[in-house]
Structure formats: structure tokens, C-alpha cells
């Protein structure tokens, strides 16, 4: 049975951690995207020749951490994909430390035509995504309920450092923007043990984004909207005392 799993070992270096010495969550999401690309290349549904015309983009994702990952930790990151539909492709991620699972994540990916800015079915452009034979079954990324009031905090514009090769705001930057809105002192006493992100609409270069935040105790919701009140993204972050 082929489980279509890809593995990668990562040494957590000084430049990978925040001021508390903990592995930045945005780095985890970045590594998720990297190993997903490696996995897709290994199993034949991505190669560099596609990059000018098409791109795999994440539509939603969730992350669960049992404990913080710290400076000098050595982790094993792995990923595989689950049963897909016509245009949605679930993926699982696992982080092990000292032979024990420290975190796991799930995501939904779609393929886009970069020029037309629309979703495309891989089969229509000659890409075959294998049907996974593994027996893994994890909950897919959850939806976020905005059940608390949100306050407008600031307007940010998508600039050079925010944009990736798909010519829109990189999925990791959404989280970085969100974490900048959270009270600085929260990061001193608590760590993120649960994270959910919904990417509603891509954000193109130079777009201004209205940022809102609200919290109920250690649960935070961050929303990004256009000036016309169109929702770009929702992020839910749950903190836990160390």
C-alpha cells in the first residue's frame, strides 16, 4: 500500500524562533507549503514547468500543537494527501519530536490558472493526482464562527515582501499580519495551541486591507476586508498557558 508520505527533518535554528525562543508559527506554515511542493513533485502532480501558468494555493488550513517547539529542537515533518474531489485536495501534516507527535495540521488546496485568476481542475490540464490508499482520517480544516464583536485596528497594503510567485499575498503573511495585532504581552505567557485560517478571496499586490480583531479570553478572531467590506480572510487563534 502506498501512503504517499514525504518526510523532512528540521533543526530549529536561532533565526527560526521568536523572542521567547519558540518556533514561529508562520515558519511552520511555510514548511507545510514547502513539503507539500516536494510531495506533489515526488508523486507527479507538480513540476517547475507549471509555475509560470498554474499554482497550488491553500484555501483553508488548521494547526494543532500539543506543546511549543523550541530553539535547538529537531523535528520530523511529514505530509501526505487524502481523497480528493474534482477541484479540492485535502492534505495532512505531522510534526514529531523525540519520536512523539508534537503537532498536526490539515489543509485544503486548489489549483489556479495564474493568468485567468480562477480555479482549474488538474485533469483538464493533464495533471493526475493519485488517489491515496492510506487509512488516515483527520478532521478537515474547520469553519470559523464570528460570534464576538470585532474592532477595526488598521489598514495595511499588500507590498513587495507580501507577494509570492502566484502573484498574490502569500498565505504565511496573513498569519504574520494577524499576530502583529495580538497584544504583545500575550505571547510572553501563552503559546498558540490551535489555529484556523480561511482564505476567502486572494489579495492582489498593492491592495489595501482593513484589519479587525476581537477576543473572548484567549480566543482571538482576526478578519481582513476590502474597503468595500468584502471579506478576504478569517483567522482564529487559541492561546494556552505554558
C-alpha positions as CSV (number, residue, x, y, z in Angstrom):
1,X,0.0,0.0,0.0
2,X,1.4,3.4,-1.0
3,X,0.8,6.0,1.7
4,X,2.3,8.8,-0.5
5,X,4.1,10.2,2.6
6,X,7.1,12.6,2.4
7,X,9.4,13.2,5.3
8,X,11.8,16.1,6.2
9,X,14.0,16.7,9.3
10,X,14.3,20.3,10.5
11,X,16.8,21.6,13.0
12,X,15.3,24.7,14.7
13,X,17.9,27.4,14.5
14,X,18.2,30.8,16.2
15,X,16.7,32.7,13.2
16,X,13.6,30.4,13.3
17,X,12.3,31.4,16.7
18,X,10.6,34.4,18.3
19,X,11.8,36.4,21.3
20,X,10.5,33.6,23.6
21,X,12.8,31.1,21.8
22,X,9.8,29.3,20.3
23,X,9.5,28.2,16.7
24,X,7.4,30.8,14.9
25,X,4.0,29.5,13.7
26,X,4.5,31.3,10.4
27,X,7.6,29.2,9.9
28,X,5.5,26.0,10.5
29,X,3.1,27.1,7.8
30,X,5.9,28.0,5.5
31,X,7.4,24.5,5.9
32,X,4.0,23.0,5.3
33,X,3.9,24.7,1.9
34,X,7.5,23.6,1.1
35,X,7.0,19.9,2.0
36,X,3.6,19.9,0.1
37,X,5.5,21.1,-3.0
38,X,8.1,18.4,-2.5
39,X,5.4,15.8,-2.1
40,X,3.5,16.9,-5.1
41,X,6.7,16.8,-7.2
42,X,7.6,13.3,-5.9
43,X,4.2,11.9,-6.9
44,X,3.9,13.7,-10.3
45,X,1.3,16.4,-9.9
46,X,3.7,19.4,-9.8
47,X,6.9,20.4,-11.6
48,X,8.8,23.7,-12.2
49,X,7.5,24.0,-15.7
50,X,3.9,24.6,-14.4
51,X,5.0,27.5,-12.2
52,X,4.5,30.2,-14.9
53,X,0.9,29.1,-15.7
54,X,-0.5,27.4,-12.6
55,X,-0.2,27.4,-8.9
56,X,-1.4,25.3,-6.0
57,X,-3.0,27.5,-3.4
58,X,-4.3,26.8,0.1
59,X,-8.0,27.6,0.6
60,X,-8.2,26.8,4.4
61,X,-6.0,25.2,7.0
62,X,-5.9,24.2,10.7
63,X,-3.0,23.6,13.0
64,X,-2.9,21.9,16.4
65,X,0.1,22.0,18.8
66,X,0.5,19.9,21.9
67,X,3.5,21.9,23.1
68,X,5.7,24.7,21.8
69,X,8.6,23.8,19.5
70,X,11.8,25.5,20.7
71,X,15.2,26.6,19.7
72,X,17.6,23.6,19.1
73,X,14.7,21.2,18.8
74,X,15.0,18.6,16.0
75,X,11.6,17.8,14.4
76,X,10.4,15.4,11.8
77,X,7.9,16.9,9.5
78,X,5.8,14.7,7.2
79,X,2.9,15.1,4.8
80,X,0.5,13.1,2.7
81,X,-2.7,13.8,0.8
82,X,-6.1,12.4,1.3
83,X,-9.0,11.6,-1.1
84,X,-9.7,14.5,-3.4
85,X,-12.7,15.8,-5.2
86,X,-12.8,17.5,-8.7
87,X,-11.1,20.7,-7.5
88,X,-10.4,20.3,-3.8
89,X,-7.4,18.4,-2.4
90,X,-7.0,17.7,1.3
91,X,-3.6,17.3,2.8
92,X,-2.3,16.2,6.3
93,X,0.8,17.3,8.1
94,X,2.5,15.8,11.2
95,X,5.3,17.1,13.4
96,X,7.2,14.6,15.6
97,X,9.8,15.5,18.2
98,X,11.7,12.8,20.1
99,X,9.5,10.2,18.4
100,X,6.4,11.8,19.8
101,X,3.8,13.8,17.9
102,X,4.0,17.4,18.8
103,X,1.6,18.9,16.3
104,X,-0.5,18.1,13.3
105,X,-2.3,20.1,10.6
106,X,-4.8,19.8,7.8
107,X,-5.4,21.9,4.7
108,X,-7.5,22.1,1.6
109,X,-5.7,23.0,-1.7
110,X,-6.9,24.0,-5.1
111,X,-5.1,24.6,-8.4
112,X,-5.4,28.0,-10.1
113,X,-4.8,29.4,-13.5
114,X,-2.5,32.3,-12.8
115,X,-3.4,34.3,-15.9
116,X,-7.2,33.9,-15.6
117,X,-7.2,34.0,-11.7
118,X,-9.6,31.1,-11.5
119,X,-9.7,27.6,-10.1
120,X,-8.9,24.9,-12.7
121,X,-9.4,21.1,-12.4
122,X,-6.0,19.3,-12.6
123,X,-7.4,16.7,-15.0
124,X,-8.3,19.4,-17.5
125,X,-4.7,20.4,-17.9
126,X,-3.3,16.8,-17.9
127,X,-2.4,16.6,-14.2
128,X,-3.3,13.3,-12.5
129,X,-3.4,13.4,-8.7
130,X,-3.2,9.8,-7.3
131,X,-5.9,8.6,-5.0
132,X,-4.3,8.0,-1.7
133,X,-4.5,4.4,-0.3
134,X,-3.6,5.4,3.3
135,X,-6.0,4.8,6.1
136,X,-5.5,8.2,7.8
137,X,-8.7,10.1,8.6
138,X,-8.3,13.6,10.2
139,X,-10.9,16.3,10.5
140,X,-10.6,18.8,7.7
141,X,-10.0,22.5,8.5
142,X,-12.9,23.9,10.4
143,X,-15.0,26.9,9.6
144,X,-14.8,29.9,11.8
145,X,-17.8,31.4,13.6
146,X,-17.5,35.2,14.1
147,X,-19.5,35.2,17.3
148,X,-17.7,38.1,19.1
149,X,-17.5,41.8,18.2
150,X,-14.5,42.8,16.1
151,X,-12.8,46.2,16.3
152,X,-11.1,47.9,13.3
153,X,-7.3,48.2,14.1
154,X,-5.5,49.4,11.0
155,X,-5.2,49.4,7.2
156,X,-2.3,47.6,5.6
157,X,-1.3,47.5,1.9
158,X,0.0,44.3,0.2
159,X,3.5,45.2,-0.8
160,X,6.6,43.6,-2.3
161,X,7.5,41.3,0.7
162,X,4.0,40.0,0.9
163,X,3.7,38.6,-2.6
164,X,4.6,35.1,-3.8
165,X,5.1,33.5,-7.2
166,X,1.3,33.1,-7.6
167,X,1.2,36.9,-7.8
168,X,-0.9,37.4,-4.7
169,X,-0.4,37.7,-0.9
170,X,1.5,34.7,0.4
171,X,-0.6,32.5,2.8
172,X,2.0,32.8,5.6
173,X,1.8,36.6,5.6
174,X,-1.8,36.5,6.6
175,X,-0.8,35.0,9.9
176,X,2.1,37.4,10.4
177,X,-0.3,40.3,10.0
178,X,-2.7,38.7,12.4
179,X,-0.1,38.1,15.1
180,X,1.0,41.7,14.9
181,X,-2.4,42.7,16.1
182,X,-2.5,40.4,19.2
183,X,-1.4,42.1,22.5
184,X,2.4,41.7,22.6
185,X,2.2,40.5,26.3
186,X,0.0,37.6,25.3
187,X,3.0,36.0,23.5
188,X,5.0,36.2,26.7
189,X,2.8,34.0,28.9
190,X,0.9,31.8,26.3
191,X,1.5,29.8,23.2
192,X,-0.7,29.1,20.2
193,X,-2.1,25.6,20.5
194,X,-4.8,25.9,17.9
195,X,-5.0,27.9,14.7
196,X,-7.6,28.1,11.8
197,X,-7.3,30.1,8.7
198,X,-9.9,30.6,5.9
199,X,-8.7,32.3,2.8
200,X,-11.9,33.7,1.3
201,X,-10.5,35.7,-1.6
202,X,-7.0,36.2,-2.9
203,X,-5.4,39.6,-2.2
204,X,-3.5,41.1,-5.1
205,X,-0.4,43.3,-4.9
206,X,-1.0,46.9,-3.7
207,X,-4.5,46.1,-2.3
208,X,-5.3,47.9,0.9
209,X,-6.7,45.6,3.6
210,X,-8.8,46.7,6.6
211,X,-7.9,44.6,9.6
212,X,-10.2,43.8,12.5
213,X,-9.7,41.9,15.8
214,X,-11.7,40.6,18.7
215,X,-11.1,38.3,21.5
216,X,-13.0,36.2,24.1
217,X,-10.4,35.5,26.7
218,X,-7.6,33.6,25.0
219,X,-9.5,33.1,21.8
220,X,-8.8,35.7,19.1
221,X,-10.5,36.3,15.7
222,X,-8.8,38.4,13.1
223,X,-10.6,39.5,9.9
224,X,-9.3,41.1,6.7
225,X,-11.7,43.0,4.5
226,X,-11.6,45.3,1.5
227,X,-12.7,48.9,1.7
228,X,-16.0,47.8,0.2
229,X,-16.5,45.4,3.1
230,X,-15.7,42.3,1.1
231,X,-14.1,39.6,3.2
232,X,-10.6,38.5,2.3
233,X,-9.8,36.1,5.2
234,X,-10.7,35.0,8.7
235,X,-8.2,33.7,11.3
236,X,-9.0,32.1,14.6
237,X,-6.2,31.7,17.2
238,X,-6.4,30.0,20.6
239,X,-3.7,30.5,23.2
240,X,-2.8,28.3,26.1
241,X,-0.7,28.9,29.2
242,X,2.7,27.4,29.0
